[in-house]
Amino acid sequence: MGSKAAAITSPVPVTWYPTLAIFMLAIGLIVSASFFIYEATSSRRNRSLAKELTTGAVASFFLGFGSLFMLLASGVYV
Amino acid sequence: MLSPVLHRHCHLFLVTGRSEDSRGLGSFQDMARSISMEAAGLTLAFLILTFLTTSAASSTNQIQILNAERRIDLSSHIVKVFLTLKVENVMTAPASEIVLAFPPAQADHLALVKAQAAIGKKKKKSYVHLDVNPTELPDAPNGTKYFSISLLNPLSSGETATLEVLYILTHSLKPFPAEISQSESQLVYFRDSALILSPYHVKQQTTFLKTPSTKVESFTRVEPTKFAGRELKYGPYEDRPPYSFSPVTVHLENNSPFAVVEELLREVEISHWGNIQITEHYKLVHAGARHKGVFSRVEYQSRPSFSGTSSFKHLLASLPPRVHSVYYRDDIGNISSSHLRSDYRKSELEIEPRYPLFGGWKATFVIGYGLPLEDFLFESPDGKRYLNFSFGCPLAETVVDKLTIKVVLPEGSKDPSAAAPFPVEQRLETKYSYLDVVGRTVMVLEKKNVVPEHITPFQVYYTFKPIFMLAEPLMLASVFFLFFVACLAYLHNDLSIRK
């Protein structure tokens, strides 16, 4: 081998995994809490499907990434 | 191939013979014609014969070995033989390869044959690696197996060259007696030839055998033979014809640990999120003289220098530096008798199986560890990614009968290919692991008869689009989203029986 080949690393620094996991899961749980509070407090006529879906989407995004980083931080390298 | 030439030669002789008979009639023209025909016939035959001898590439008459020195190291159960050959080309045609011969029984146990040429003299000596490939010669006596060394520059007529060959034999020390008790020492037979088997004429040769201890029960004498201290010397022998063989048997004491791994399965799982996980499954056996009788733990522990001299209880595994999460367990559970010492260059894992291993005893265990991705995964100039990992068994001084390395490539990898410095069997498999939909491609490399000299890097190339890494978190996010949609569906639908 002539020149030193470029080493491939993970797209996110490995030392950030626990911090990212905690923050993303926290935000995801807060947003999903807001979703369920909206469902519980609003009456059937005032409900807006768009607001529900967006809240659900944002919550699932943060929960999804948060759970991925939680898996990576605990050693399950998926 | 020779017979048509001989027929033609005889035919020419017959033709010339007839002319010779007519010479007696006294015709001058007949005499001239007969002489010229005879000369033509003879030159034609000579040309054909010389063409045949030069066309046979590694003809046994072309090379002559001026001096051969063989040093056989019997200190451990892996027999290492260092052969120094000084060869000379005695014919006119240049020689481009030298052929090594091995008896068929030895060739089955050959793990490795390496050759290098010495260039320069004394202080400026440097070594150049030469290619060694198995080859076949048409007239092999008694099933001899051959390896041919390709020289860098063809050897011209009269030129000499010095080659250094290393070959390694496994399972070549046969324990005799085959069964020993706990307090006996292990004695083994080593069978070889006092004369180096070669397809060439050897002018002078000497063989040295290095034994692990001064105790040698018996050895065959092929004069001149000398045994002093730990060295047994056969030779020097002068002017031996090709394929000369003189079997000798040396009965020596060898208490080095006969650690043989019958099967080793190494799984290397690559995760682009920053980790390489290695899992190694070992089936270890003590391949020396079998243990007979009872095993007395009291005797073993009270007199360690007398009892269990051929047994071993520690094994050292050399792991790469920056290793983490090392575990050592077997079917029962975790084995706590292990020590890990690491520095910036290497890590050493010293493992102690649950019991010391005596002859014929087996131990099955699993060693696993993780390594950082950036130490082993690289990007090649043509855009492919490759894993640069070391082949072989991390355990020191062990022979592996069958080694299987499975490299599990991440999901979404395409075009896998492997490059190894020696021939290995390759195939592909699929493995389903965490968060897998289509499965992960597994590159399987297999090799038999692996020795510590095989611990060299190998590469596995594949292509991977980084966007595929998003598949995993998006899969998790979509599961959560489906949960929310299900909640919405439940809350929006009125399932009450009574309005």
Interface residues (C-beta under 8 A of the other chain):
Chain A: A5 A6 A7 I8 T9 S10 P11 V12 V14 G28 S32 F35 F36 E39 R47 L49 E52 L53 G56 A57 A59 S60 F61 L63 G64 F65 S67 L68 L71 L72 G75 V76 Y77 V78
Chain B: E269 S271 H272 W273 G274 N275 Q277 S325 G370 P372 L373 E374 D375 L377 F378 E379 S380 P381 R385 Y386 S433 Y434 L435 P466 M469 E472 P473 L474 M475 L476 A477 S478 V479 F480 F481 F483 F484 V485 C487 L488 L491 H492
